[in-house]
């Protein structure tokens, strides 16, 4: 599934994983240039404030 970062980039959610050190749920995702990134699931799906509005950090693209 694809997601758009609030700054505009498109990313593909690759899978969910678990961080071994403390069992934090993680999201593994790929940028359009092929680079792979990891972010805590709670951070990936959180709402953030942008210009006074609450928006998703990553919004699903339909």
N, CA, C and O atoms as a Tripos MOL2 file, in Angstrom:
@<TRIPOS>MOLECULE
protein
  248   247    62     0     0
PROTEIN
NO_CHARGES

@<TRIPOS>ATOM
      1 N           0.8490   -1.1770    0.0000 N.3       1 UNK1
      2 CA          0.0000    0.0000    0.0000 C.3       1 UNK1
      3 C           0.8930    1.2390    0.0000 C.2       1 UNK1
      4 O           1.9430    1.2590    0.6410 O.2       1 UNK1
      5 N           0.4630    2.2690   -0.7260 N.am      2 UNK2
      6 CA          1.2390    3.4980   -0.7940 C.3       2 UNK2
      7 C           0.7160    4.5470    0.1790 C.2       2 UNK2
      8 O          -0.4770    4.6310    0.4680 O.2       2 UNK2
      9 N           1.6670    5.3480    0.6740 N.am      3 UNK3
     10 CA          1.3560    6.4430    1.5880 C.3       3 UNK3
     11 C           2.0810    7.6930    1.1090 C.2       3 UNK3
     12 O           3.1750    7.6130    0.5510 O.2       3 UNK3
     13 N           1.4610    8.8500    1.3330 N.am      4 UNK4
     14 CA          2.0890   10.1200    1.0110 C.3       4 UNK4
     15 C           2.4970   10.8000    2.3120 C.2       4 UNK4
     16 O           1.6710   11.0070    3.2010 O.2       4 UNK4
     17 N           3.7780   11.1450    2.4140 N.am      5 UNK5
     18 CA          4.2950   11.8700    3.5650 C.3       5 UNK5
     19 C           3.7370   13.2890    3.5330 C.2       5 UNK5
     20 O           3.4740   13.8180    2.4530 O.2       5 UNK5
     21 N           3.5540   13.9000    4.6670 N.am      6 UNK6
     22 CA          2.9610   15.2360    4.7150 C.3       6 UNK6
     23 C           3.7910   16.2660    3.9420 C.2       6 UNK6
     24 O           3.2760   17.3190    3.5660 O.2       6 UNK6
     25 N           5.0660   15.9690    3.7030 N.am      7 UNK7
     26 CA          5.9030   16.8720    2.9080 C.3       7 UNK7
     27 C           5.8280   16.5590    1.4130 C.2       7 UNK7
     28 O           6.4120   17.2690    0.5940 O.2       7 UNK7
     29 N           5.1000   15.4840    1.0610 N.am      8 UNK8
     30 CA          4.8300   15.2120   -0.3440 C.3       8 UNK8
     31 C           5.3720   13.9420   -0.9400 C.2       8 UNK8
     32 O           4.8860   13.5220   -1.9910 O.2       8 UNK8
     33 N           6.3540   13.3000   -0.3330 N.am      9 UNK9
     34 CA          6.9400   12.0960   -0.9200 C.3       9 UNK9
     35 C           6.0060   10.9010   -0.8580 C.2       9 UNK9
     36 O           5.1830   10.7870    0.0500 O.2       9 UNK9
     37 N           6.1430   10.0010   -1.8470 N.am     10 UNK10
     38 CA          5.3690    8.7590   -1.8730 C.3      10 UNK10
     39 C           6.2170    7.6120   -1.3500 C.2      10 UNK10
     40 O           7.4020    7.5060   -1.6650 O.2      10 UNK10
     41 N           5.6010    6.7590   -0.5510 N.am     11 UNK11
     42 CA          6.2880    5.6280    0.0590 C.3      11 UNK11
     43 C           5.4060    4.3970    0.0130 C.2      11 UNK11
     44 O           4.1800    4.4930    0.0830 O.2      11 UNK11
     45 N           6.0400    3.2390   -0.1060 N.am     12 UNK12
     46 CA          5.3300    1.9700   -0.0830 C.3      12 UNK12
     47 C           5.5820    1.2810    1.2530 C.2      12 UNK12
     48 O           6.7320    1.0780    1.6430 O.2      12 UNK12
     49 N           4.5210    0.9260    1.9470 N.am     13 UNK13
     50 CA          4.6650    0.1750    3.1890 C.3      13 UNK13
     51 C           5.0670   -1.2460    2.8070 C.2      13 UNK13
     52 O           4.3390   -1.9370    2.0950 O.2      13 UNK13
     53 N           6.2230   -1.6710    3.2830 N.am     14 UNK14
     54 CA          6.7600   -2.9900    2.9370 C.3      14 UNK14
     55 C           6.2400   -4.0390    3.9050 C.2      14 UNK14
     56 O           5.7330   -5.0780    3.4820 O.2      14 UNK14
     57 N           6.3620   -3.7740    5.2100 N.am     15 UNK15
     58 CA          5.9030   -4.7340    6.2060 C.3      15 UNK15
     59 C           5.9410   -4.1060    7.5870 C.2      15 UNK15
     60 O           6.4720   -3.0120    7.7770 O.2      15 UNK15
     61 N           5.3720   -4.8120    8.5410 N.am     16 UNK16
     62 CA          5.5130   -4.4530    9.9470 C.3      16 UNK16
     63 C           6.5660   -5.3770   10.5410 C.2      16 UNK16
     64 O           6.6860   -6.5350   10.1410 O.2      16 UNK16
     65 N           7.3230   -4.8610   11.4890 N.am     17 UNK17
     66 CA          8.3750   -5.6320   12.1400 C.3      17 UNK17
     67 C           8.3600   -5.3040   13.6250 C.2      17 UNK17
     68 O           7.6270   -4.4200   14.0680 O.2      17 UNK17
     69 N           9.1780   -6.0260   14.3920 N.am     18 UNK18
     70 CA          9.3080   -5.7780   15.8210 C.3      18 UNK18
     71 C          10.7660   -5.4950   16.1300 C.2      18 UNK18
     72 O          11.6490   -6.2730   15.7680 O.2      18 UNK18
     73 N          11.0130   -4.3810   16.8010 N.am     19 UNK19
     74 CA         12.3710   -4.0340   17.2100 C.3      19 UNK19
     75 C          12.7860   -4.9810   18.3310 C.2      19 UNK19
     76 O          12.1170   -5.0660   19.3600 O.2      19 UNK19
     77 N          13.8710   -5.6750   18.1290 N.am     20 UNK20
     78 CA         14.3140   -6.7090   19.0790 C.3      20 UNK20
     79 C          14.6120   -6.1470   20.4550 C.2      20 UNK20
     80 O          14.2980   -6.7900   21.4560 O.2      20 UNK20
     81 N          15.2020   -4.9770   20.5350 N.am     21 UNK21
     82 CA         15.6690   -4.4280   21.8120 C.3      21 UNK21
     83 C          14.5570   -4.2330   22.8270 C.2      21 UNK21
     84 O          14.7310   -4.5270   24.0100 O.2      21 UNK21
     85 N          13.4020   -3.7310   22.3620 N.am     22 UNK22
     86 CA         12.3280   -3.4430   23.3270 C.3      22 UNK22
     87 C          10.9300   -3.8170   22.8260 C.2      22 UNK22
     88 O           9.9230   -3.4250   23.4150 O.2      22 UNK22
     89 N          10.8840   -4.5870   21.7220 N.am     23 UNK23
     90 CA          9.6350   -5.0930   21.1370 C.3      23 UNK23
     91 C           8.7240   -3.9970   20.5870 C.2      23 UNK23
     92 O           7.5120   -4.1890   20.4880 O.2      23 UNK23
     93 N           9.3020   -2.8490   20.2280 N.am     24 UNK24
     94 CA          8.5290   -1.7670   19.6260 C.3      24 UNK24
     95 C           8.0340   -2.1900   18.2450 C.2      24 UNK24
     96 O           8.8320   -2.6400   17.4220 O.2      24 UNK24
     97 N           6.7350   -2.0560   17.9740 N.am     25 UNK25
     98 CA          6.2410   -2.3270   16.6140 C.3      25 UNK25
     99 C           6.8120   -1.2750   15.6560 C.2      25 UNK25
    100 O           6.7770   -0.0790   15.9440 O.2      25 UNK25
    101 N           7.3300   -1.7300   14.5260 N.am     26 UNK26
    102 CA          7.9760   -0.8530   13.5450 C.3      26 UNK26
    103 C           7.2880   -0.9910   12.1880 C.2      26 UNK26
    104 O           6.7000   -2.0270   11.8770 O.2      26 UNK26
    105 N           7.3720    0.0610   11.3960 N.am     27 UNK27
    106 CA          6.9240    0.0330   10.0130 C.3      27 UNK27
    107 C           8.1670    0.1210    9.1340 C.2      27 UNK27
    108 O           9.0120    0.9970    9.3220 O.2      27 UNK27
    109 N           8.2690   -0.7840    8.1830 N.am     28 UNK28
    110 CA          9.3530   -0.7660    7.2110 C.3      28 UNK28
    111 C           8.7390   -0.2610    5.9110 C.2      28 UNK28
    112 O           7.7320   -0.7930    5.4420 O.2      28 UNK28
    113 N           9.3570    0.7790    5.3280 N.am     29 UNK29
    114 CA          8.7730    1.3570    4.1210 C.3      29 UNK29
    115 C           9.8590    1.7650    3.1380 C.2      29 UNK29
    116 O          11.0070    2.0000    3.5150 O.2      29 UNK29
    117 N           9.4650    1.8460    1.8480 N.am     30 UNK30
    118 CA         10.4050    2.0940    0.7620 C.3      30 UNK30
    119 C          10.0450    3.4010    0.0670 C.2      30 UNK30
    120 O           8.8830    3.6520   -0.2500 O.2      30 UNK30
    121 N          11.0620    4.2280   -0.1650 N.am     31 UNK31
    122 CA         10.8910    5.4810   -0.8990 C.3      31 UNK31
    123 C          10.9170    5.1930   -2.4040 C.2      31 UNK31
    124 O          11.3170    4.1080   -2.8260 O.2      31 UNK31
    125 N          10.4950    6.1610   -3.1990 N.am     32 UNK32
    126 CA         10.4720    5.9940   -4.6530 C.3      32 UNK32
    127 C          11.8590    5.7490   -5.2400 C.2      32 UNK32
    128 O          11.9760    5.1820   -6.3260 O.2      32 UNK32
    129 N          12.9100    6.1670   -4.5380 N.am     33 UNK33
    130 CA         14.2760    5.9500   -5.0280 C.3      33 UNK33
    131 C          14.8400    4.5900   -4.6200 C.2      33 UNK33
    132 O          15.9970    4.2810   -4.9030 O.2      33 UNK33
    133 N          14.0080    3.7720   -3.9460 N.am     34 UNK34
    134 CA         14.4150    2.4260   -3.5510 C.3      34 UNK34
    135 C          15.0130    2.3340   -2.1540 C.2      34 UNK34
    136 O          15.2520    1.2300   -1.6660 O.2      34 UNK34
    137 N          15.2620    3.4650   -1.4970 N.am     35 UNK35
    138 CA         15.8260    3.4130   -0.1430 C.3      35 UNK35
    139 C          14.7840    2.8570    0.8300 C.2      35 UNK35
    140 O          13.5860    3.1020    0.6890 O.2      35 UNK35
    141 N          15.2640    2.1130    1.8090 N.am     36 UNK36
    142 CA         14.3960    1.4650    2.8020 C.3      36 UNK36
    143 C          14.5290    2.2080    4.1180 C.2      36 UNK36
    144 O          15.6300    2.5640    4.5370 O.2      36 UNK36
    145 N          13.3960    2.4390    4.7630 N.am     37 UNK37
    146 CA         13.3500    3.1840    6.0200 C.3      37 UNK37
    147 C          12.5640    2.4010    7.0600 C.2      37 UNK37
    148 O          11.7410    1.5510    6.7190 O.2      37 UNK37
    149 N          12.8200    2.6920    8.3270 N.am     38 UNK38
    150 CA         12.0740    2.0930    9.4390 C.3      38 UNK38
    151 C          11.7050    3.2050   10.4090 C.2      38 UNK38
    152 O          12.4810    4.1280   10.6570 O.2      38 UNK38
    153 N          10.4990    3.0900   10.9480 N.am     39 UNK39
    154 CA         10.0030    4.1020   11.8880 C.3      39 UNK39
    155 C           9.0550    3.3850   12.8450 C.2      39 UNK39
    156 O           8.3410    2.4760   12.4240 O.2      39 UNK39
    157 N           9.0300    3.7670   14.1140 N.am     40 UNK40
    158 CA          8.0500    3.1570   15.0180 C.3      40 UNK40
    159 C           6.6300    3.3200   14.4570 C.2      40 UNK40
    160 O           6.2800    4.3750   13.9280 O.2      40 UNK40
    161 N           5.8380    2.2850   14.5790 N.am     41 UNK41
    162 CA          4.4650    2.3000   14.0460 C.3      41 UNK41
    163 C           3.6740    3.4790   14.5900 C.2      41 UNK41
    164 O           2.9380    4.1270   13.8450 O.2      41 UNK41
    165 N           3.8160    3.7650   15.8730 N.am     42 UNK42
    166 CA          3.0760    4.8800   16.4820 C.3      42 UNK42
    167 C           3.4540    6.2140   15.8470 C.2      42 UNK42
    168 O           2.6050    7.0940   15.7040 O.2      42 UNK42
    169 N           4.7160    6.3700   15.4690 N.am     43 UNK43
    170 CA          5.1700    7.6080   14.8360 C.3      43 UNK43
    171 C           4.7040    7.6640   13.3840 C.2      43 UNK43
    172 O           4.2650    8.7130   12.9130 O.2      43 UNK43
    173 N           4.7990    6.5430   12.6760 N.am     44 UNK44
    174 CA          4.3760    6.4890   11.2690 C.3      44 UNK44
    175 C           2.9170    6.9290   11.1250 C.2      44 UNK44
    176 O           2.5850    7.6860   10.2120 O.2      44 UNK44
    177 N           2.0550    6.4610   12.0120 N.am     45 UNK45
    178 CA          0.6180    6.7230   11.8980 C.3      45 UNK45
    179 C           0.1280    7.9020   12.7440 C.2      45 UNK45
    180 O          -1.0780    8.1400   12.8060 O.2      45 UNK45
    181 N           1.0230    8.6430   13.3920 N.am     46 UNK46
    182 CA          0.5620    9.7210   14.2630 C.3      46 UNK46
    183 C           0.1050   10.9510   13.4780 C.2      46 UNK46
    184 O           0.4670   11.1470   12.3180 O.2      46 UNK46
    185 N          -0.6970   11.7650   14.1500 N.am     47 UNK47
    186 CA         -1.0820   13.0720   13.6170 C.3      47 UNK47
    187 C          -0.0650   14.0860   14.0900 C.2      47 UNK47
    188 O           0.3880   14.0480   15.2340 O.2      47 UNK47
    189 N           0.2900   14.9960   13.1940 N.am     48 UNK48
    190 CA          1.2370   16.0480   13.5390 C.3      48 UNK48
    191 C           0.6250   17.3980   13.1600 C.2      48 UNK48
    192 O          -0.2750   17.4730   12.3230 O.2      48 UNK48
    193 N           1.1230   18.4470   13.7820 N.am     49 UNK49
    194 CA          0.6110   19.7800   13.4920 C.3      49 UNK49
    195 C           1.4370   20.4180   12.3770 C.2      49 UNK49
    196 O           2.6600   20.5250   12.4700 O.2      49 UNK49
    197 N           0.7350   20.8410   11.3150 N.am     50 UNK50
    198 CA          1.3620   21.5210   10.1840 C.3      50 UNK50
    199 C           0.5560   22.7790    9.9020 C.2      50 UNK50
    200 O          -0.6170   22.7010    9.5380 O.2      50 UNK50
    201 N           1.1740   23.9190   10.0660 N.am     51 UNK51
    202 CA          0.5220   25.2130    9.8300 C.3      51 UNK51
    203 C          -0.8100   25.3160   10.5870 C.2      51 UNK51
    204 O          -1.8040   25.8050   10.0510 O.2      51 UNK51
    205 N          -0.8100   24.8520   11.8270 N.am     52 UNK52
    206 CA         -1.9730   24.9620   12.6890 C.3      52 UNK52
    207 C          -3.0240   23.8770   12.5060 C.2      52 UNK52
    208 O          -4.0280   23.8750   13.2180 O.2      52 UNK52
    209 N          -2.8200   22.9570   11.5720 N.am     53 UNK53
    210 CA         -3.7670   21.8660   11.3380 C.3      53 UNK53
    211 C          -3.1390   20.5390   11.7300 C.2      53 UNK53
    212 O          -1.9330   20.3440   11.5780 O.2      53 UNK53
    213 N          -3.9620   19.6300   12.2350 N.am     54 UNK54
    214 CA         -3.5030   18.2820   12.5440 C.3      54 UNK54
    215 C          -3.6800   17.4140   11.3010 C.2      54 UNK54
    216 O          -4.7890   17.2610   10.7880 O.2      54 UNK54
    217 N          -2.5660   16.8460   10.8230 N.am     55 UNK55
    218 CA         -2.5890   16.0110    9.6220 C.3      55 UNK55
    219 C          -1.8200   14.7270    9.9000 C.2      55 UNK55
    220 O          -0.9400   14.7080   10.7610 O.2      55 UNK55
    221 N          -2.1420   13.6480    9.1800 N.am     56 UNK56
    222 CA         -1.3560   12.4180    9.3630 C.3      56 UNK56
    223 C           0.0520   12.6050    8.8150 C.2      56 UNK56
    224 O           0.2440   13.2300    7.7710 O.2      56 UNK56
    225 N           1.0290   12.0610    9.5220 N.am     57 UNK57
    226 CA          2.4210   12.1040    9.0220 C.3      57 UNK57
    227 C           2.4870   11.4000    7.6650 C.2      57 UNK57
    228 O           3.1160   11.9010    6.7320 O.2      57 UNK57
    229 N           1.8390   10.2430    7.5570 N.am     58 UNK58
    230 CA          1.7250    9.4880    6.3050 C.3      58 UNK58
    231 C           0.2420    9.2120    6.0760 C.2      58 UNK58
    232 O          -0.4210    8.6260    6.9320 O.2      58 UNK58
    233 N          -0.2790    9.6330    4.9250 N.am     59 UNK59
    234 CA         -1.6900    9.4120    4.6020 C.3      59 UNK59
    235 C          -1.7850    8.3670    3.4930 C.2      59 UNK59
    236 O          -1.0240    8.4270    2.5280 O.2      59 UNK59
    237 N          -2.7080    7.4080    3.6130 N.am     60 UNK60
    238 CA         -2.8490    6.4040    2.5560 C.3      60 UNK60
    239 C          -3.2650    7.0570    1.2340 C.2      60 UNK60
    240 O          -4.0410    8.0110    1.2060 O.2      60 UNK60
    241 N          -2.7240    6.5130    0.1480 N.am     61 UNK61
    242 CA         -3.0660    6.9750   -1.1930 C.3      61 UNK61
    243 C          -3.9920    5.9250   -1.8050 C.2      61 UNK61
    244 O          -3.6540    4.7430   -1.8740 O.2      61 UNK61
    245 N          -5.1610    6.3800   -2.2460 N.am     62 UNK62
    246 CA         -6.1210    5.4090   -2.8230 C.3      62 UNK62
    247 C          -5.9760    5.2740   -4.3010 C.2      62 UNK62
    248 O          -6.7060    4.5040   -4.9250 O.2      62 UNK62
@<TRIPOS>BOND
     1     1     2 1
     2     2     3 1
     3     3     4 2
     4     3     5 am
     5     5     6 1
     6     6     7 1
     7     7     8 2
     8     7     9 am
     9     9    10 1
    10    10    11 1
    11    11    12 2
    12    11    13 am
    13    13    14 1
    14    14    15 1
    15    15    16 2
    16    15    17 am
    17    17    18 1
    18    18    19 1
    19    19    20 2
    20    19    21 am
    21    21    22 1
    22    22    23 1
    23    23    24 2
    24    23    25 am
    25    25    26 1
    26    26    27 1
    27    27    28 2
    28    27    29 am
    29    29    30 1
    30    30    31 1
    31    31    32 2
    32    31    33 am
    33    33    34 1
    34    34    35 1
    35    35    36 2
    36    35    37 am
    37    37    38 1
    38    38    39 1
    39    39    40 2
    40    39    41 am
    41    41    42 1
    42    42    43 1
    43    43    44 2
    44    43    45 am
    45    45    46 1
    46    46    47 1
    47    47    48 2
    48    47    49 am
    49    49    50 1
    50    50    51 1
    51    51    52 2
    52    51    53 am
    53    53    54 1
    54    54    55 1
    55    55    56 2
    56    55    57 am
    57    57    58 1
    58    58    59 1
    59    59    60 2
    60    59    61 am
    61    61    62 1
    62    62    63 1
    63    63    64 2
    64    63    65 am
    65    65    66 1
    66    66    67 1
    67    67    68 2
    68    67    69 am
    69    69    70 1
    70    70    71 1
    71    71    72 2
    72    71    73 am
    73    73    74 1
    74    74    75 1
    75    75    76 2
    76    75    77 am
    77    77    78 1
    78    78    79 1
    79    79    80 2
    80    79    81 am
    81    81    82 1
    82    82    83 1
    83    83    84 2
    84    83    85 am
    85    85    86 1
    86    86    87 1
    87    87    88 2
    88    87    89 am
    89    89    90 1
    90    90    91 1
    91    91    92 2
    92    91    93 am
    93    93    94 1
    94    94    95 1
    95    95    96 2
    96    95    97 am
    97    97    98 1
    98    98    99 1
    99    99   100 2
   100    99   101 am
   101   101   102 1
   102   102   103 1
   103   103   104 2
   104   103   105 am
   105   105   106 1
   106   106   107 1
   107   107   108 2
   108   107   109 am
   109   109   110 1
   110   110   111 1
   111   111   112 2
   112   111   113 am
   113   113   114 1
   114   114   115 1
   115   115   116 2
   116   115   117 am
   117   117   118 1
   118   118   119 1
   119   119   120 2
   120   119   121 am
   121   121   122 1
   122   122   123 1
   123   123   124 2
   124   123   125 am
   125   125   126 1
   126   126   127 1
   127   127   128 2
   128   127   129 am
   129   129   130 1
   130   130   131 1
   131   131   132 2
   132   131   133 am
   133   133   134 1
   134   134   135 1
   135   135   136 2
   136   135   137 am
   137   137   138 1
   138   138   139 1
   139   139   140 2
   140   139   141 am
   141   141   142 1
   142   142   143 1
   143   143   144 2
   144   143   145 am
   145   145   146 1
   146   146   147 1
   147   147   148 2
   148   147   149 am
   149   149   150 1
   150   150   151 1
   151   151   152 2
   152   151   153 am
   153   153   154 1
   154   154   155 1
   155   155   156 2
   156   155   157 am
   157   157   158 1
   158   158   159 1
   159   159   160 2
   160   159   161 am
   161   161   162 1
   162   162   163 1
   163   163   164 2
   164   163   165 am
   165   165   166 1
   166   166   167 1
   167   167   168 2
   168   167   169 am
   169   169   170 1
   170   170   171 1
   171   171   172 2
   172   171   173 am
   173   173   174 1
   174   174   175 1
   175   175   176 2
   176   175   177 am
   177   177   178 1
   178   178   179 1
   179   179   180 2
   180   179   181 am
   181   181   182 1
   182   182   183 1
   183   183   184 2
   184   183   185 am
   185   185   186 1
   186   186   187 1
   187   187   188 2
   188   187   189 am
   189   189   190 1
   190   190   191 1
   191   191   192 2
   192   191   193 am
   193   193   194 1
   194   194   195 1
   195   195   196 2
   196   195   197 am
   197   197   198 1
   198   198   199 1
   199   199   200 2
   200   199   201 am
   201   201   202 1
   202   202   203 1
   203   203   204 2
   204   203   205 am
   205   205   206 1
   206   206   207 1
   207   207   208 2
   208   207   209 am
   209   209   210 1
   210   210   211 1
   211   211   212 2
   212   211   213 am
   213   213   214 1
   214   214   215 1
   215   215   216 2
   216   215   217 am
   217   217   218 1
   218   218   219 1
   219   219   220 2
   220   219   221 am
   221   221   222 1
   222   222   223 1
   223   223   224 2
   224   223   225 am
   225   225   226 1
   226   226   227 1
   227   227   228 2
   228   227   229 am
   229   229   230 1
   230   230   231 1
   231   231   232 2
   232   231   233 am
   233   233   234 1
   234   234   235 1
   235   235   236 2
   236   235   237 am
   237   237   238 1
   238   238   239 1
   239   239   240 2
   240   239   241 am
   241   241   242 1
   242   242   243 1
   243   243   244 2
   244   243   245 am
   245   245   246 1
   246   246   247 1
   247   247   248 2
@<TRIPOS>SUBSTRUCTURE
     1 UNK1         2 RESIDUE 1 A UNK
     2 UNK2         6 RESIDUE 1 A UNK
     3 UNK3        10 RESIDUE 1 A UNK
     4 UNK4        14 RESIDUE 1 A UNK
     5 UNK5        18 RESIDUE 1 A UNK
     6 UNK6        22 RESIDUE 1 A UNK
     7 UNK7        26 RESIDUE 1 A UNK
     8 UNK8        30 RESIDUE 1 A UNK
     9 UNK9        34 RESIDUE 1 A UNK
    10 UNK10       38 RESIDUE 1 A UNK
    11 UNK11       42 RESIDUE 1 A UNK
    12 UNK12       46 RESIDUE 1 A UNK
    13 UNK13       50 RESIDUE 1 A UNK
    14 UNK14       54 RESIDUE 1 A UNK
    15 UNK15       58 RESIDUE 1 A UNK
    16 UNK16       62 RESIDUE 1 A UNK
    17 UNK17       66 RESIDUE 1 A UNK
    18 UNK18       70 RESIDUE 1 A UNK
    19 UNK19       74 RESIDUE 1 A UNK
    20 UNK20       78 RESIDUE 1 A UNK
    21 UNK21       82 RESIDUE 1 A UNK
    22 UNK22       86 RESIDUE 1 A UNK
    23 UNK23       90 RESIDUE 1 A UNK
    24 UNK24       94 RESIDUE 1 A UNK
    25 UNK25       98 RESIDUE 1 A UNK
    26 UNK26      102 RESIDUE 1 A UNK
    27 UNK27      106 RESIDUE 1 A UNK
    28 UNK28      110 RESIDUE 1 A UNK
    29 UNK29      114 RESIDUE 1 A UNK
    30 UNK30      118 RESIDUE 1 A UNK
    31 UNK31      122 RESIDUE 1 A UNK
    32 UNK32      126 RESIDUE 1 A UNK
    33 UNK33      130 RESIDUE 1 A UNK
    34 UNK34      134 RESIDUE 1 A UNK
    35 UNK35      138 RESIDUE 1 A UNK
    36 UNK36      142 RESIDUE 1 A UNK
    37 UNK37      146 RESIDUE 1 A UNK
    38 UNK38      150 RESIDUE 1 A UNK
    39 UNK39      154 RESIDUE 1 A UNK
    40 UNK40      158 RESIDUE 1 A UNK
    41 UNK41      162 RESIDUE 1 A UNK
    42 UNK42      166 RESIDUE 1 A UNK
    43 UNK43      170 RESIDUE 1 A UNK
    44 UNK44      174 RESIDUE 1 A UNK
    45 UNK45      178 RESIDUE 1 A UNK
    46 UNK46      182 RESIDUE 1 A UNK
    47 UNK47      186 RESIDUE 1 A UNK
    48 UNK48      190 RESIDUE 1 A UNK
    49 UNK49      194 RESIDUE 1 A UNK
    50 UNK50      198 RESIDUE 1 A UNK
    51 UNK51      202 RESIDUE 1 A UNK
    52 UNK52      206 RESIDUE 1 A UNK
    53 UNK53      210 RESIDUE 1 A UNK
    54 UNK54      214 RESIDUE 1 A UNK
    55 UNK55      218 RESIDUE 1 A UNK
    56 UNK56      222 RESIDUE 1 A UNK
    57 UNK57      226 RESIDUE 1 A UNK
    58 UNK58      230 RESIDUE 1 A UNK
    59 UNK59      234 RESIDUE 1 A UNK
    60 UNK60      238 RESIDUE 1 A UNK
    61 UNK61      242 RESIDUE 1 A UNK
    62 UNK62      246 RESIDUE 1 A UNK
